[in-house]
Amino acid sequence: MEPSTTNESKDLVEGNFVDLHRLRGLGDDPVYYPPILEDRPRLWPLDKWSSAPRDLGYDNFATEHWKGLRLLKDPETQSVYHNILWEIKPKTIIELGVYSGGSLVWFRDLTKAFKFPSRLIGIDIDLSRCQIPEGEMDMISLHQADCNNPESFAFLKDNVEHPILFIDDAHCNTFNVIKYAVNNFLKVGDFVMIEDTMGMWGRYSPKHLKSHLASFKDVMALDLLYSNVPCQLKDGVFQVIKSNN
């Protein structure tokens, strides 16, 4: 599919969408805690190697971290982001849902390591849970905005460089927020990521996902290179193929 552009002022996506996910799900404690093995020692004697427990003995997802900040991205999802970052070399990364702030620091450090530092913009309705130390805020800015009011993202209209990696990890009014983004500041070649689309988490209704995504068929396309790899991004990686801004 060849990308195209238009100078029309009319919104490319219209209508309002049902909010498919209202579950916070993570609790109120964004602080990272190292795993604790409650039912076994950490060090196991080698003469009993064959009888060592083979399960983890702790919740693996809760222990993902970057520099001691909780990082709510599983290893498969991390590998996809590695590849996307290297491919598009975004000048701006926008993440909805800051939580501890671990992924913002992680993205910043990756782009620095890749020698194309990006500007990181973290947006949340509640920034009080952010744990980023002051000394780790280089290239990162935090903004309070409400996904229930997409107009609160207006500050992004003339304030971002492309390519953009736009990540929805807030799961609140998702498609109205994406509608605002594609109608106002996303351009051809930008990427949109909707995290946690896998059915086992029950965050999004497959029926509504199908109908809502169809409304974006003229402006976004599913990227099959990346959307089939990790369950956390299952069918949730899109490229912008048309813009009017």
C-alpha positions in Angstrom: 0.0 0.0 0.0 1.5 3.3 -1.1 1.3 6.1 1.5 -0.5 9.2 0.4 -1.1 12.7 1.7 -3.8 15.3 1.4 -4.3 18.9 2.2 -8.0 18.5 3.1 -8.9 20.2 6.3 -11.8 17.8 7.0 -11.1 15.2 9.6 -10.0 11.9 8.1 -11.6 9.9 11.0 -15.0 11.0 12.3 -17.5 9.8 14.9 -17.1 8.7 18.5 -16.0 5.4 19.8 -17.1 3.3 22.8 -14.3 3.1 25.4 -13.4 -0.5 25.3 -11.3 -0.7 28.5 -11.8 1.0 31.9 -9.8 -1.4 34.0 -6.8 0.1 35.8 -5.6 -3.4 36.7 -2.2 -2.6 38.2 -3.0 -1.2 41.6 -1.6 1.9 43.0 2.0 0.9 43.8 4.4 1.6 40.9 7.5 0.9 42.9 9.7 -2.0 41.8 10.4 -4.7 44.3 13.0 -7.4 43.6 11.5 -11.0 43.5 11.5 -13.0 46.7 11.6 -16.8 46.7 9.4 -17.7 49.7 9.3 -21.4 49.4 12.9 -22.2 48.4 16.5 -21.0 48.7 17.9 -18.9 45.8 21.1 -21.0 45.6 20.6 -24.7 45.0 23.3 -27.3 45.6 24.7 -28.9 42.4 24.7 -32.4 43.8 20.8 -32.1 43.9 20.7 -30.3 40.5 18.2 -32.7 38.9 15.7 -32.1 41.7 15.8 -28.3 41.6 12.4 -26.6 41.1 11.8 -25.7 37.5 9.1 -23.1 37.9 10.1 -19.5 38.6 8.6 -19.3 42.1 7.5 -15.7 41.6 5.5 -13.5 39.3 7.8 -12.8 36.4 5.9 -9.9 34.9 6.0 -7.9 38.1 9.8 -8.1 38.3 10.5 -6.6 34.9 12.5 -3.4 35.5 14.9 -0.9 34.0 17.3 0.8 36.4 15.1 -0.2 39.3 12.0 1.3 37.7 9.1 -1.1 36.9 9.0 -1.9 33.2 5.6 -3.3 32.1 6.9 -4.8 28.9 7.6 -8.5 28.6 10.8 -9.6 26.8 9.1 -10.4 23.5 7.6 -6.9 23.4 10.9 -5.4 24.3 12.5 -7.1 21.3 9.8 -5.7 18.9 10.5 -2.2 20.2 14.2 -2.7 19.7 13.6 -3.4 16.0 11.0 -0.7 15.5 13.2 1.9 17.0 16.1 0.9 14.8 13.9 0.9 11.7 12.1 4.2 12.0 14.5 6.1 14.3 11.7 8.2 15.8 12.5 11.8 16.7 9.5 11.8 19.1 8.2 9.0 21.3 4.8 9.7 22.9 3.6 7.3 25.6 0.1 7.5 27.1 0.2 6.0 30.6 3.3 6.9 32.5 2.9 4.8 35.7 6.3 4.3 37.2 8.1 6.0 34.2 10.3 3.0 33.6 9.5 2.6 29.9 10.3 6.3 29.3 13.8 5.9 30.7 14.2 2.6 28.8 13.2 4.2 25.5 15.5 7.2 26.1 18.4 4.9 26.9 17.8 2.7 23.9 17.7 5.7 21.5 20.9 7.1 23.0 22.6 3.7 22.6 21.4 3.6 19.0 22.9 7.1 18.4 19.7 8.9 17.5 18.4 10.4 20.8 14.7 10.9 20.7 12.4 13.3 22.7 10.3 11.4 25.1 6.8 12.7 26.0 5.0 10.9 28.8 1.3 11.7 29.3 -0.9 10.6 32.2 -3.9 11.9 34.2 -2.0 11.1 37.4 1.7 11.7 37.4 2.0 11.2 41.2 3.0 7.5 40.7 6.0 8.4 38.4 9.2 7.2 40.1 11.8 8.7 37.6 14.7 10.3 39.6 15.5 13.9 38.7 18.8 12.9 37.4 17.2 10.6 34.8 14.9 13.2 33.2 17.2 14.1 30.3 15.2 14.2 27.1 12.0 13.3 29.0 9.0 15.6 29.6 5.9 14.8 31.6 2.5 16.2 30.8 -0.8 15.8 32.6 -3.7 15.2 30.2 -7.0 13.3 30.3 -7.7 10.7 27.6 -11.4 11.3 28.3 -10.9 14.7 26.8 -8.7 14.3 23.7 -8.5 18.1 23.2 -6.2 18.1 26.2 -3.6 16.7 23.8 -3.7 19.9 21.7 -0.3 21.0 23.0 1.2 18.2 20.7 -0.1 19.8 17.4 2.8 22.1 16.7 5.2 20.7 19.2 6.5 17.3 17.8 9.0 16.2 15.3 8.5 13.2 13.0 8.8 10.3 12.7 6.6 9.7 15.8 6.2 6.5 17.8 2.8 6.9 19.5 2.1 4.4 22.2 -1.2 3.9 23.9 -0.6 2.1 27.2 -3.3 4.0 29.1 -6.3 2.0 27.8 -8.7 4.8 28.3 -10.9 6.1 25.5 -8.3 4.6 23.2 -9.9 5.1 19.8 -11.1 8.7 20.4 -7.6 9.6 21.4 -6.1 7.9 18.3 -8.8 9.7 16.2 -7.6 13.0 17.6 -4.0 12.1 16.9 -4.4 11.1 13.3 -6.6 14.1 12.6 -4.3 16.6 14.2 -0.6 15.6 14.4 0.3 12.2 13.1 1.8 12.0 9.6 2.5 9.3 7.0 5.2 6.9 8.3 4.5 7.5 12.0 3.7 4.3 14.1 0.8 3.8 16.4 1.1 1.0 19.1 -1.9 -0.2 21.1 -0.5 -2.4 23.9 -2.2 -5.3 25.7 -4.6 -6.3 22.9 -4.2 -10.0 23.6 -7.5 -11.8 24.4 -6.3 -13.5 27.5 -6.2 -10.2 29.4 -9.7 -9.3 28.4 -8.9 -5.6 28.0 -10.5 -5.1 24.6 -13.6 -6.7 23.1 -12.6 -8.4 19.8 -16.0 -7.5 18.3 -15.5 -3.8 19.1 -11.8 -3.9 18.1 -12.8 -5.1 14.7 -15.4 -2.4 14.1 -13.4 0.4 15.6 -10.2 -0.4 13.7 -12.2 -0.6 10.5 -13.0 3.1 10.9 -9.3 3.9 10.5 -8.8 1.8 7.3 -8.1 4.9 5.2 -5.5 6.3 7.5 -3.7 3.4 9.2 -2.7 -0.1 8.2 -1.7 -3.1 10.4 2.0 -3.8 10.3 2.4 -7.6 9.9 6.1 -7.5 10.4 5.7 -6.6 14.1 2.1 -7.3 15.2 2.3 -11.1 15.1 5.4 -11.5 17.3 4.6 -10.6 21.0 1.2 -11.3 22.6 1.4 -7.9 24.4 1.2 -6.2 21.0 -1.0 -8.8 19.2 -2.5 -7.1 16.2 -1.7 -3.8 17.8 1.1 -2.3 15.6 0.0 0.2 12.9 1.6 2.5 10.4 0.0 5.8 9.4 -0.6 5.8 5.6 -2.5 9.0 5.2 -2.5 12.4 6.9 -4.2 15.8 6.6 -2.0 17.9 8.9 
